[in-house]
Amino acid sequence: GEGETGVLAHAGPKLEFEFGDFPLELVISSGPALLSEHEFDNLDLGGSFQFVSAVGLDLEVAEEWTLAYRYLHISNAGIHDENPGMNLHAINLLYSF
């Protein structure tokens, strides 16, 4: 919904595929997630407990900086009455210390 926000907390395994010395990695992950809100305007995801699957790319732009893209699918796998699912694009700037 317009102007509505929520927080997504996700944990789970992640596979990383490196391409030699090239600073690009293919990343695949999946696991459970909790949403701070599950109703947005006319979209009801059914409940706060969801599952997230993601595929994306990590590009190391400097020694400790990574630019990441993820395509995410969020669904509750039918454990709630409502299960429309949702797809998202995410861009992250990561700093490792």
Disulfide bonds with the S-S distance in Angstrom:
none
